[in-house]
Amino acid sequence: MGAFEYTAMDQAGKQAKGILEGDTPKHIRQLLRDRKLLPINITEVAQKEARRQRSFSFRKGMTSDELALITRQLASLSQSGIPLEEALLAVSQQNDNQRTKSILLGVRTKVMEGYTLADGLSDFPQAFPELYRATIAAGEQSGHLDAVLERLADYTESRQELKQNITNAMVYPAALIVMAILIISFMLATVVPKIVGVFQSTQAQLPSLTRNLIATSEFLLNYWLILIIATSIIGYGLWRLLQLNGPRFAYHRFLLKLPIIGRLSRGTNAARFTRTLSILAGSGVPILEALNISAEVIENLTMRNAVIEVATRVREGESISKSLAVSKLFPPMIIHLIASGEAAGRLEEMLGRAAVVQEREVNGIIATLLGILQPLVIVIMGGIVLTIVLAILLPIFEINSLIR
């Protein structure tokens, strides 16, 4: 039995869409006719998802919110003793997103055919990352899938929380910067020309600040479209350049050298690495495979390459802590905690503690940045507005000389 997406027409001529489970497309058509619906298009979920992932799409997988919610629901149902196929059906029925529902039913189809849950997830690699699939596979092999699902649910929720904290911290400064740019552009394009234009009729020499303001205003009025197009082209060019391995690697290495941004990038990637390695090690994934998978969740290429080198050194018999220390990219606190975990045989626990320490530090850095950025933007905006006001007032102060 498989999951099929259908498009049909009812007796009133209205189009209906949905998902049904059946043995074949012919079976689905019969089910639709029994419901007095005229089948128009029927597509198997797995095939449609495969085509979607091969084609261009802005959204090929699930959001982190959806993945965290699904994992928590599966963990709760699995611990309640509900069979896996029934749990997948229940979670799909509770989900309002049509795309997510179809993916879950596609996974359920594979499970009902006798495949493992990890095999079912592998049909949808864009929705379920390698870390997720490897952890599920380890849980099934060890016979502790319910415990592994609970651990995965904690991991996805904590990762989502960290991502949400960073996003929330950047919303207000970003909105403030955008509003400042819009207000200043509006003043330069509309208000300033009308006020300063009064003084241009005089033959007297205007103050340099006023002349510069007039020139800036005229430039924005005459070349605003060219400015937008040029900015877009430069932005797109930089984005394309950073897709190349060489420039991207150099950019990531440069980020790590910046005073505050580097510390934030280092802390965020270190927290993600230790949290991932902790859950993989605790789920029974071999340590070399766990290191390679953990490297993939690190966004900074410099740190990712360092972890790949760590895996090579560990394969040769060196400890994880010493291998990480060689790179000099990871915080000393993490290295010390990992060394303690290796010595005491409590690596999983110490990796979890290291992740907690780094996440707290990242939250502290974000709070500090937010505390600096907000007043800084306000001061800069105030300075620009003050400059505009002075440029308008200076000719007024010199009105007598201008009249003469």
KEKE-3310 file (N, C-alpha, C; in steps of 0.2 Angstrom, whole numbers, plus 5000, padded with zeros to 4 digits):
npx = (5004:5002:5005:4996:4995:4981:4971:4955:4938:4923:4905:4899:4908:4919:4936:4946:4958:4970:4976:4977:4978:4983:4984:4987:4987:4976:4968:4966:4959:4947:4943:4941:4930:4920:4918:4911:4919:4928:4942:4957:4971:4983:4997:5010:5017:5031:5037:5034:5040:5053:5055:5053:5064:5075:5073:5073:5069:5063:5060:5064:5064:5059:5054:5064:5056:5044:5051:5055:5043:5037:5046:5045:5031:5032:5041:5033:5022:5028:5034:5023:5019:5013:5012:5024:5020:5007:5009:5015:5005:4996:5003:5004:4990:4988:4995:4994:5000:5001:5012:5021:5013:5011:5024:5026:5017:5022:5034:5028:5022:5034:5038:5027:5029:5039:5052:5064:5062:5073:5076:5064:5065:5076:5071:5068:5078:5080:5071:5074:5088:5105:5111:5099:5094:5104:5105:5092:5093:5103:5096:5086:5094:5100:5088:5082:5073:5063:5069:5079:5072:5066:5078:5082:5071:5073:5085:5082:5073:5081:5090:5082:5078:5090:5092:5081:5083:5094:5088:5077:5084:5090:5080:5074:5085:5088:5075:5076:5087:5082:5071:5078:5085:5075:5068:5078:5081:5069:5068:5079:5075:5063:5059:5071:5075:5064:5065:5078:5079:5074:5084:5093:5089:5096:5111:5121:5135:5132:5133:5146:5141:5128:5128:5134:5123:5113:5118:5119:5105:5101:5107:5102:5088:5090:5097:5092:5086:5096:5105:5099:5099:5112:5117:5110:5116:5129:5127:5122:5133:5142:5136:5136:5150:5153:5149:5158:5171:5184:5184:5174:5179:5189:5182:5175:5186:5190:5180:5181:5191:5187:5183:5170:5161:5168:5169:5156:5152:5161:5157:5144:5145:5153:5144:5134:5141:5146:5133:5128:5137:5136:5123:5124:5134:5128:5118:5123:5130:5145:5160:5169:5161:5151:5158:5161:5148:5144:5153:5146:5136:5142:5143:5153:5167:5180:5181:5174:5182:5192:5186:5185:5198:5201:5193:5201:5213:5208:5205:5218:5222:5223:5216:5200:5200:5213:5215:5206:5212:5223:5219:5216:5204:5193:5184:5193:5187:5178:5187:5193:5182:5178:5190:5190:5178:5182:5192:5185:5176:5164:5160:5148:5140:5148:5150:5137:5136:5146:5140:5129:5136:5142:5131:5125:5135:5134:5121:5124:5133:5125:5116:5124:5128:5116:5113:5123:5121:5108:5107:5118:5114:5103:5110:5118:5108:5103:5113:5115:5102:5104:5114:5107:5098:5106:5112:5101:5098:5109:5110:5099:5103:5113:5106:5105:5117:5116:5105:5110)
npy = (4994:5011:5029:5042:5057:5066:5075:5080:5081:5087:5084:5097:5104:5109:5109:5097:5092:5081:5067:5050:5033:5018:5003:5004:5016:5014:5009:5020:5028:5021:5023:5036:5038:5031:5040:5049:5057:5064:5058:5067:5069:5059:5055:5046:5048:5047:5047:5059:5068:5064:5069:5083:5086:5084:5095:5113:5122:5133:5128:5113:5104:5101:5113:5118:5119:5111:5099:5097:5097:5085:5075:5075:5072:5059:5052:5053:5045:5033:5029:5026:5014:5012:5005:5008:5011:5015:5026:5035:5037:5043:5055:5061:5064:5073:5084:5099:5104:5101:5096:5091:5081:5072:5068:5061:5051:5044:5039:5031:5021:5014:5008:5000:4991:4983:4989:4997:5011:5020:5017:5021:5035:5039:5040:5053:5064:5077:5082:5075:5076:5069:5067:5065:5053:5044:5043:5038:5025:5019:5018:5009:4998:4995:4992:5002:5012:5021:5028:5034:5042:5051:5057:5063:5072:5081:5086:5092:5101:5109:5114:5121:5131:5138:5143:5151:5160:5167:5173:5180:5190:5197:5203:5216:5225:5224:5229:5241:5247:5246:5255:5267:5269:5270:5282:5292:5292:5296:5309:5315:5314:5320:5330:5338:5344:5353:5362:5367:5371:5384:5392:5391:5400:5412:5421:5420:5412:5396:5387:5374:5362:5362:5363:5350:5342:5345:5340:5327:5324:5327:5317:5305:5307:5307:5296:5285:5273:5267:5265:5256:5245:5243:5240:5228:5220:5219:5213:5201:5196:5195:5185:5174:5173:5168:5156:5148:5137:5141:5156:5156:5148:5157:5168:5163:5160:5172:5178:5171:5178:5190:5202:5201:5195:5184:5177:5174:5166:5155:5150:5147:5137:5128:5124:5118:5107:5100:5096:5088:5078:5073:5067:5058:5049:5045:5037:5026:5027:5023:5031:5037:5038:5046:5058:5062:5064:5074:5084:5089:5097:5109:5125:5134:5133:5132:5127:5116:5108:5106:5097:5086:5083:5080:5068:5060:5059:5053:5041:5036:5033:5044:5054:5062:5075:5079:5080:5090:5101:5103:5110:5123:5130:5128:5132:5132:5127:5117:5108:5104:5098:5088:5080:5076:5068:5058:5052:5048:5040:5045:5051:5055:5062:5073:5079:5084:5093:5102:5107:5114:5124:5131:5135:5144:5153:5158:5164:5174:5182:5186:5194:5204:5209:5214:5223:5233:5236:5241:5255:5260:5261:5270:5281:5283:5286:5297:5306:5307:5313:5325:5331:5334:5343:5353:5357:5363:5373:5381:5390:5398:5404:5412:5421:5435:5439:5432:5438:5451)
npz = (5000:4996:4997:4989:4980:4975:4963:4960:4954:4960:4960:4959:4951:4957:4962:4970:4982:4989:5000:4998:5003:4995:4985:4971:4958:4951:4960:4969:4960:4960:4973:4974:4965:4972:4981:4974:4966:4952:4946:4942:4942:4948:4958:4964:4981:4984:4972:4967:4976:4974:4961:4964:4972:4963:4955:4953:4967:4980:4993:4998:5009:5026:5038:5052:5063:5060:5059:5072:5079:5073:5077:5091:5092:5087:5096:5108:5104:5101:5113:5120:5116:5104:5088:5075:5061:5064:5072:5063:5054:5063:5066:5054:5051:5060:5056:5047:5036:5019:5012:5021:5027:5016:5014:5027:5025:5014:5020:5029:5020:5015:5027:5030:5020:5024:5026:5036:5047:5045:5032:5026:5028:5021:5008:5007:5008:5008:5017:5029:5037:5036:5048:5056:5050:5052:5066:5069:5062:5070:5082:5079:5076:5088:5096:5103:5099:5103:5114:5107:5098:5107:5112:5100:5098:5109:5104:5092:5096:5105:5096:5087:5096:5099:5086:5085:5095:5090:5078:5083:5090:5080:5073:5078:5077:5063:5058:5063:5056:5043:5043:5047:5035:5026:5030:5030:5017:5011:5016:5010:4997:4995:5005:5008:4995:4993:5003:5004:4991:4990:4994:4983:4973:4976:4972:4980:4989:4995:5011:5012:5018:5015:5001:4998:5003:4995:4983:4986:4987:4974:4967:4972:4967:4953:4950:4957:4952:4945:4955:4964:4955:4953:4966:4968:4958:4962:4975:4971:4964:4973:4981:4972:4971:4983:4983:4978:4982:4986:4988:4997:5008:5011:5016:5027:5035:5037:5044:5057:5062:5066:5079:5088:5080:5075:5087:5090:5078:5080:5092:5090:5080:5087:5097:5090:5084:5095:5101:5091:5090:5103:5103:5093:5098:5109:5104:5099:5087:5078:5082:5073:5061:5067:5070:5056:5052:5061:5057:5045:5049:5053:5049:5046:5035:5038:5051:5049:5040:5050:5059:5050:5049:5062:5063:5055:5062:5074:5069:5067:5080:5089:5102:5104:5110:5110:5096:5092:5099:5092:5081:5085:5085:5092:5107:5122:5134:5129:5124:5136:5143:5134:5135:5149:5148:5140:5147:5159:5153:5150:5139:5131:5140:5144:5132:5130:5140:5136:5125:5131:5138:5128:5121:5130:5131:5118:5118:5127:5120:5110:5116:5121:5109:5104:5113:5111:5097:5095:5102:5094:5081:5083:5087:5075:5066:5071:5070:5056:5053:5061:5054:5042:5046:5051:5038:5032:5041:5042:5030:5033:5045:5039:5032:5030:5025:5013:5006:5004)
capx = (5000:5006:5002:4995:4992:4976:4967:4949:4932:4916:4899:4898:4913:4924:4942:4947:4965:4971:4981:4974:4982:4980:4988:4989:4984:4969:4964:4964:4954:4941:4941:4938:4924:4916:4916:4908:4924:4931:4950:4960:4978:4985:5004:5013:5021:5038:5040:5033:5045:5060:5056:5054:5071:5079:5071:5074:5064:5066:5060:5064:5064:5055:5057:5066:5050:5041:5055:5055:5036:5036:5050:5042:5025:5034:5044:5028:5018:5032:5035:5016:5018:5009:5016:5027:5015:5001:5011:5016:4998:4993:5006:5002:4984:4988:4998:4990:5004:5000:5018:5023:5008:5013:5031:5025:5013:5027:5038:5024:5022:5040:5038:5022:5032:5044:5058:5065:5061:5078:5075:5059:5067:5081:5068:5066:5084:5080:5067:5077:5096:5109:5111:5093:5093:5109:5103:5086:5096:5107:5091:5083:5099:5101:5082:5080:5071:5059:5073:5083:5067:5066:5084:5082:5066:5077:5090:5079:5070:5086:5093:5077:5078:5096:5091:5076:5086:5098:5083:5074:5089:5092:5074:5073:5091:5087:5070:5078:5091:5078:5067:5082:5087:5069:5067:5083:5080:5063:5070:5084:5072:5057:5059:5077:5074:5059:5067:5084:5078:5073:5091:5096:5088:5100:5117:5126:5138:5129:5138:5148:5137:5122:5129:5134:5117:5109:5121:5117:5098:5100:5110:5096:5083:5092:5100:5090:5085:5103:5108:5096:5101:5120:5117:5107:5121:5135:5125:5121:5139:5146:5133:5139:5157:5154:5147:5164:5175:5190:5182:5169:5183:5193:5177:5174:5192:5190:5175:5183:5196:5184:5183:5164:5157:5171:5168:5149:5153:5165:5153:5138:5147:5155:5138:5131:5145:5146:5127:5127:5141:5133:5117:5126:5138:5123:5113:5127:5133:5152:5163:5171:5155:5148:5162:5160:5141:5144:5156:5142:5131:5145:5142:5160:5171:5187:5179:5171:5188:5196:5183:5186:5205:5200:5191:5207:5218:5205:5206:5225:5223:5223:5210:5196:5202:5220:5214:5203:5216:5228:5216:5215:5198:5187:5185:5197:5182:5175:5192:5194:5176:5179:5196:5187:5173:5186:5196:5181:5171:5157:5160:5142:5138:5153:5148:5131:5138:5150:5135:5125:5140:5143:5124:5124:5139:5131:5116:5127:5136:5119:5113:5129:5128:5110:5114:5127:5119:5102:5109:5123:5110:5100:5115:5120:5103:5102:5119:5113:5097:5107:5118:5102:5095:5111:5113:5095:5098:5115:5108:5095:5108:5117:5101:5106:5122:5113:5101:5115)
capy = (5000:5017:5036:5045:5064:5066:5081:5077:5086:5085:5085:5104:5106:5111:5105:5094:5089:5077:5062:5044:5027:5013:4999:5006:5022:5012:5008:5027:5031:5018:5026:5043:5037:5029:5046:5053:5062:5063:5059:5071:5068:5055:5054:5043:5053:5046:5049:5067:5071:5063:5074:5089:5087:5085:5101:5119:5124:5137:5124:5106:5100:5103:5118:5115:5119:5105:5093:5096:5095:5078:5071:5075:5068:5052:5050:5052:5039:5027:5027:5024:5007:5012:5003:5013:5013:5019:5032:5039:5039:5048:5061:5064:5066:5079:5089:5103:5105:5095:5093:5087:5075:5068:5065:5056:5045:5041:5035:5025:5016:5010:5004:4995:4986:4979:4992:5000:5018:5024:5017:5026:5042:5040:5042:5060:5066:5085:5083:5072:5076:5063:5066:5062:5046:5039:5042:5033:5019:5017:5017:5003:4992:4994:4990:5007:5017:5025:5032:5038:5047:5056:5061:5067:5077:5086:5089:5096:5107:5114:5117:5126:5136:5142:5147:5156:5166:5172:5176:5185:5195:5201:5206:5223:5229:5224:5233:5248:5249:5247:5261:5272:5270:5273:5289:5296:5292:5300:5316:5317:5314:5324:5336:5342:5348:5358:5367:5370:5374:5391:5396:5391:5406:5417:5420:5419:5405:5392:5383:5368:5356:5363:5361:5343:5339:5346:5336:5320:5324:5326:5311:5300:5308:5306:5289:5280:5266:5264:5263:5249:5239:5241:5236:5221:5216:5218:5208:5194:5194:5193:5179:5169:5172:5164:5149:5144:5134:5145:5162:5155:5146:5163:5172:5160:5160:5179:5179:5169:5183:5197:5202:5199:5191:5178:5173:5171:5161:5150:5147:5144:5131:5123:5121:5113:5101:5095:5094:5083:5072:5070:5063:5052:5045:5042:5033:5020:5027:5023:5038:5040:5040:5052:5064:5064:5067:5081:5090:5092:5102:5115:5130:5137:5128:5131:5123:5109:5105:5104:5091:5081:5081:5076:5061:5056:5058:5048:5034:5034:5032:5049:5056:5068:5081:5081:5082:5096:5106:5105:5115:5129:5134:5126:5135:5128:5124:5111:5103:5101:5094:5081:5076:5073:5063:5052:5049:5045:5035:5048:5056:5058:5067:5079:5083:5087:5099:5107:5110:5118:5129:5135:5138:5149:5159:5161:5168:5180:5186:5189:5199:5209:5213:5217:5229:5238:5238:5246:5262:5262:5262:5276:5287:5285:5289:5304:5310:5309:5318:5331:5334:5336:5349:5358:5359:5367:5379:5386:5396:5403:5408:5417:5424:5442:5439:5429:5443:5456)
capz = (5000:4995:4998:4983:4980:4970:4961:4957:4953:4963:4956:4958:4947:4961:4962:4977:4982:4995:5000:5000:5003:4991:4982:4965:4956:4949:4967:4971:4956:4962:4979:4972:4962:4977:4985:4969:4963:4946:4946:4936:4942:4954:4959:4971:4985:4984:4965:4966:4980:4971:4956:4967:4975:4958:4951:4957:4972:4986:4999:4997:5015:5031:5042:5058:5067:5058:5061:5079:5081:5071:5081:5097:5092:5086:5102:5113:5102:5101:5120:5122:5114:5098:5082:5071:5056:5067:5074:5057:5052:5067:5066:5047:5051:5065:5053:5043:5030:5014:5010:5027:5027:5010:5016:5032:5022:5010:5025:5032:5015:5016:5034:5029:5015:5028:5027:5042:5047:5042:5025:5023:5029:5016:5002:5008:5011:5009:5023:5035:5036:5037:5056:5058:5047:5055:5073:5068:5060:5076:5087:5077:5077:5095:5099:5108:5095:5107:5118:5102:5096:5113:5112:5094:5099:5113:5100:5087:5099:5107:5090:5085:5101:5098:5080:5086:5099:5085:5073:5087:5092:5074:5070:5080:5074:5056:5057:5064:5051:5037:5044:5046:5028:5022:5033:5028:5009:5010:5018:5005:4990:4995:5010:5007:4989:4993:5008:5001:4984:4991:4994:4977:4969:4977:4969:4986:4990:5000:5015:5009:5020:5011:4994:4998:5004:4988:4978:4988:4986:4967:4965:4973:4963:4946:4949:4962:4949:4944:4962:4966:4950:4954:4972:4967:4954:4967:4980:4968:4962:4980:4983:4968:4972:4990:4982:4976:4988:4988:4991:5003:5013:5014:5019:5033:5039:5039:5050:5063:5065:5068:5086:5091:5075:5075:5093:5089:5074:5083:5098:5087:5076:5092:5100:5085:5083:5102:5102:5087:5092:5109:5102:5089:5102:5114:5100:5097:5081:5078:5083:5066:5057:5071:5068:5049:5051:5065:5053:5040:5052:5054:5043:5044:5031:5041:5057:5046:5038:5056:5061:5046:5051:5068:5062:5052:5068:5078:5065:5068:5087:5094:5106:5101:5113:5107:5089:5092:5102:5087:5076:5089:5082:5096:5113:5127:5138:5125:5124:5143:5145:5130:5138:5155:5146:5137:5153:5163:5150:5150:5133:5129:5145:5144:5125:5131:5145:5132:5121:5135:5140:5122:5119:5135:5129:5112:5120:5130:5115:5106:5121:5121:5102:5103:5118:5107:5090:5095:5103:5089:5075:5084:5087:5068:5062:5074:5068:5049:5054:5063:5048:5037:5049:5050:5031:5031:5045:5040:5026:5037:5050:5035:5028:5029:5020:5007:5003:5001)
cpx = (5004:5002:5002:4992:4987:4973:4961:4944:4926:4911:4897:4903:4919:4930:4944:4954:4966:4976:4977:4979:4979:4986:4991:4985:4976:4965:4962:4959:4947:4938:4938:4931:4918:4914:4913:4912:4927:4938:4952:4968:4980:4993:5006:5018:5028:5041:5039:5039:5052:5061:5057:5061:5076:5079:5073:5068:5067:5065:5059:5063:5059:5058:5059:5060:5046:5044:5055:5049:5035:5040:5047:5036:5027:5037:5038:5024:5022:5033:5028:5015:5014:5014:5018:5023:5009:5003:5012:5010:4995:4996:5004:4995:4983:4991:4994:4994:5004:5006:5021:5019:5010:5019:5030:5022:5018:5032:5034:5023:5028:5040:5033:5024:5037:5051:5058:5063:5066:5078:5070:5061:5072:5078:5067:5072:5084:5076:5070:5085:5099:5110:5105:5092:5098:5107:5097:5089:5099:5102:5088:5088:5100:5094:5079:5077:5067:5063:5077:5078:5066:5072:5084:5077:5069:5082:5087:5076:5075:5090:5089:5077:5084:5095:5086:5078:5090:5093:5080:5078:5091:5086:5074:5079:5090:5081:5072:5082:5087:5074:5072:5084:5081:5068:5072:5083:5074:5064:5074:5080:5066:5057:5065:5076:5070:5061:5073:5084:5077:5079:5095:5095:5092:5107:5123:5129:5135:5135:5140:5144:5131:5123:5130:5128:5113:5112:5119:5109:5097:5102:5105:5090:5084:5094:5098:5089:5092:5106:5106:5098:5108:5121:5115:5112:5127:5133:5125:5128:5143:5143:5136:5146:5158:5151:5153:5168:5180:5188:5178:5174:5187:5188:5176:5180:5192:5185:5177:5189:5193:5183:5176:5161:5161:5170:5160:5149:5156:5160:5147:5139:5149:5149:5135:5135:5145:5139:5125:5131:5139:5127:5119:5129:5133:5119:5117:5130:5141:5155:5166:5166:5151:5152:5161:5153:5141:5148:5151:5137:5135:5145:5149:5164:5177:5186:5177:5177:5192:5193:5185:5194:5205:5198:5197:5212:5215:5206:5213:5227:5223:5216:5207:5199:5208:5219:5211:5207:5221:5225:5216:5209:5192:5189:5189:5192:5179:5180:5193:5188:5177:5185:5194:5182:5177:5190:5192:5176:5164:5157:5154:5139:5142:5152:5142:5132:5142:5145:5131:5130:5141:5136:5123:5129:5137:5126:5118:5130:5130:5116:5117:5129:5122:5110:5118:5124:5113:5104:5114:5119:5106:5104:5117:5115:5102:5107:5117:5107:5099:5110:5113:5099:5100:5112:5107:5096:5104:5113:5104:5098:5111:5112:5102:5112:5120:5109:5105:5118)
cpy = (5006:5023:5039:5052:5064:5073:5078:5083:5083:5086:5092:5107:5109:5106:5103:5091:5086:5072:5055:5038:5022:5009:5001:5013:5020:5011:5015:5030:5028:5021:5033:5043:5035:5035:5051:5059:5060:5064:5063:5069:5064:5053:5051:5048:5053:5048:5056:5070:5070:5068:5081:5091:5087:5092:5107:5120:5128:5133:5117:5102:5103:5109:5115:5115:5113:5099:5092:5094:5087:5073:5070:5071:5060:5049:5048:5046:5033:5024:5025:5017:5007:5010:5009:5016:5017:5026:5037:5041:5044:5055:5065:5067:5072:5085:5093:5105:5099:5092:5089:5080:5070:5064:5059:5050:5041:5037:5029:5019:5012:5006:4999:4989:4982:4982:4995:5008:5022:5023:5021:5033:5044:5042:5050:5064:5074:5086:5081:5072:5070:5062:5062:5055:5041:5038:5037:5026:5015:5015:5010:4997:4990:4992:4996:5013:5023:5030:5037:5043:5053:5060:5065:5073:5082:5089:5094:5102:5112:5118:5123:5132:5141:5146:5152:5162:5170:5176:5182:5191:5200:5205:5214:5227:5230:5229:5240:5251:5251:5254:5267:5274:5273:5280:5294:5297:5296:5307:5319:5318:5319:5331:5341:5347:5354:5364:5371:5373:5382:5395:5396:5396:5412:5416:5419:5412:5402:5388:5376:5362:5356:5361:5353:5339:5339:5341:5328:5319:5323:5320:5305:5301:5306:5299:5284:5273:5263:5261:5257:5244:5238:5238:5229:5217:5214:5213:5201:5192:5191:5186:5173:5168:5167:5157:5145:5143:5139:5152:5161:5153:5152:5167:5169:5160:5168:5181:5177:5174:5189:5196:5199:5194:5184:5173:5170:5165:5154:5146:5144:5137:5125:5120:5116:5107:5097:5092:5088:5077:5069:5065:5057:5047:5041:5037:5027:5021:5027:5030:5041:5042:5046:5058:5067:5067:5074:5086:5093:5097:5108:5119:5133:5132:5127:5126:5116:5105:5102:5098:5085:5078:5078:5069:5057:5055:5053:5041:5031:5032:5037:5051:5062:5074:5084:5084:5088:5102:5108:5110:5122:5133:5133:5129:5130:5124:5117:5106:5100:5096:5087:5077:5073:5068:5057:5049:5045:5040:5038:5054:5059:5063:5073:5083:5087:5094:5104:5111:5115:5125:5134:5139:5144:5155:5162:5166:5175:5185:5190:5195:5205:5213:5217:5224:5235:5240:5242:5253:5264:5264:5269:5282:5288:5288:5296:5308:5312:5314:5325:5335:5337:5343:5355:5361:5364:5373:5384:5391:5401:5407:5414:5421:5431:5443:5437:5434:5449:5453)
cpz = (5000:4996:4991:4984:4974:4969:4958:4957:4956:4958:4954:4953:4951:4962:4969:4977:4989:4995:5002:5000:4999:4988:4975:4963:4954:4955:4969:4967:4958:4968:4978:4969:4967:4981:4980:4967:4957:4946:4940:4936:4948:4953:4965:4974:4984:4977:4964:4970:4977:4965:4958:4969:4969:4954:4956:4961:4978:4992:4997:5003:5019:5034:5048:5063:5066:5060:5068:5082:5079:5075:5088:5097:5091:5092:5107:5111:5103:5109:5123:5120:5107:5092:5078:5065:5058:5069:5069:5054:5056:5067:5059:5047:5056:5061:5047:5036:5025:5012:5015:5027:5022:5012:5021:5029:5018:5014:5027:5027:5015:5022:5033:5024:5018:5029:5034:5041:5044:5035:5022:5023:5023:5009:5001:5011:5012:5016:5030:5034:5038:5044:5058:5056:5051:5062:5073:5067:5066:5081:5085:5077:5084:5099:5103:5104:5098:5111:5113:5099:5101:5113:5106:5095:5103:5109:5095:5090:5102:5101:5087:5090:5100:5091:5081:5090:5094:5081:5077:5089:5086:5071:5072:5077:5066:5054:5058:5059:5044:5038:5044:5039:5024:5024:5030:5020:5008:5011:5012:4998:4990:4999:5009:5001:4990:4998:5006:4995:4985:4991:4988:4972:4970:4974:4974:4986:4996:5004:5011:5011:5016:5004:4994:4999:4998:4983:4979:4986:4978:4964:4966:4969:4956:4945:4954:4959:4948:4950:4964:4962:4952:4961:4972:4963:4958:4972:4977:4966:4968:4982:4979:4969:4978:4989:4980:4982:4990:4991:4997:5009:5016:5018:5026:5038:5041:5045:5056:5066:5067:5076:5089:5086:5075:5081:5093:5084:5076:5088:5095:5084:5081:5095:5096:5084:5090:5103:5098:5088:5098:5107:5098:5093:5107:5111:5098:5090:5082:5078:5077:5062:5061:5070:5061:5048:5055:5061:5048:5043:5054:5048:5041:5041:5035:5047:5054:5044:5044:5059:5057:5047:5057:5067:5059:5058:5073:5075:5066:5075:5091:5097:5102:5103:5110:5100:5088:5094:5096:5082:5079:5087:5087:5103:5118:5132:5135:5125:5131:5145:5141:5133:5144:5153:5144:5143:5158:5160:5150:5144:5131:5134:5145:5137:5126:5135:5141:5128:5125:5137:5134:5120:5124:5133:5123:5113:5123:5125:5111:5110:5121:5114:5101:5108:5115:5101:5090:5096:5097:5083:5077:5084:5079:5065:5065:5071:5060:5049:5056:5058:5043:5040:5049:5043:5029:5035:5044:5036:5029:5042:5046:5031:5026:5024:5013:5003:5000:4995)
residu = (MET:GLY:ALA:PHE:GLU:TYR:THR:ALA:MET:ASP:GLN:ALA:GLY:LYS:GLN:ALA:LYS:GLY:ILE:LEU:GLU:GLY:ASP:THR:PRO:LYS:HIS:ILE:ARG:GLN:LEU:LEU:ARG:ASP:ARG:LYS:LEU:LEU:PRO:ILE:ASN:ILE:THR:GLU:VAL:ALA:GLN:LYS:GLU:ALA:ARG:ARG:GLN:ARG:SER:PHE:SER:PHE:ARG:LYS:GLY:MET:THR:SER:ASP:GLU:LEU:ALA:LEU:ILE:THR:ARG:GLN:LEU:ALA:SER:LEU:SER:GLN:SER:GLY:ILE:PRO:LEU:GLU:GLU:ALA:LEU:LEU:ALA:VAL:SER:GLN:GLN:ASN:ASP:ASN:GLN:ARG:THR:LYS:SER:ILE:LEU:LEU:GLY:VAL:ARG:THR:LYS:VAL:MET:GLU:GLY:TYR:THR:LEU:ALA:ASP:GLY:LEU:SER:ASP:PHE:PRO:GLN:ALA:PHE:PRO:GLU:LEU:TYR:ARG:ALA:THR:ILE:ALA:ALA:GLY:GLU:GLN:SER:GLY:HIS:LEU:ASP:ALA:VAL:LEU:GLU:ARG:LEU:ALA:ASP:TYR:THR:GLU:SER:ARG:GLN:GLU:LEU:LYS:GLN:ASN:ILE:THR:ASN:ALA:MET:VAL:TYR:PRO:ALA:ALA:LEU:ILE:VAL:MET:ALA:ILE:LEU:ILE:ILE:SER:PHE:MET:LEU:ALA:THR:VAL:VAL:PRO:LYS:ILE:VAL:GLY:VAL:PHE:GLN:SER:THR:GLN:ALA:GLN:LEU:PRO:SER:LEU:THR:ARG:ASN:LEU:ILE:ALA:THR:SER:GLU:PHE:LEU:LEU:ASN:TYR:TRP:LEU:ILE:LEU:ILE:ILE:ALA:THR:SER:ILE:ILE:GLY:TYR:GLY:LEU:TRP:ARG:LEU:LEU:GLN:LEU:ASN:GLY:PRO:ARG:PHE:ALA:TYR:HIS:ARG:PHE:LEU:LEU:LYS:LEU:PRO:ILE:ILE:GLY:ARG:LEU:SER:ARG:GLY:THR:ASN:ALA:ALA:ARG:PHE:THR:ARG:THR:LEU:SER:ILE:LEU:ALA:GLY:SER:GLY:VAL:PRO:ILE:LEU:GLU:ALA:LEU:ASN:ILE:SER:ALA:GLU:VAL:ILE:GLU:ASN:LEU:THR:MET:ARG:ASN:ALA:VAL:ILE:GLU:VAL:ALA:THR:ARG:VAL:ARG:GLU:GLY:GLU:SER:ILE:SER:LYS:SER:LEU:ALA:VAL:SER:LYS:LEU:PHE:PRO:PRO:MET:ILE:ILE:HIS:LEU:ILE:ALA:SER:GLY:GLU:ALA:ALA:GLY:ARG:LEU:GLU:GLU:MET:LEU:GLY:ARG:ALA:ALA:VAL:VAL:GLN:GLU:ARG:GLU:VAL:ASN:GLY:ILE:ILE:ALA:THR:LEU:LEU:GLY:ILE:LEU:GLN:PRO:LEU:VAL:ILE:VAL:ILE:MET:GLY:GLY:ILE:VAL:LEU:THR:ILE:VAL:LEU:ALA:ILE:LEU:LEU:PRO:ILE:PHE:GLU:ILE:ASN:SER:LEU:ILE:ARG)
# end
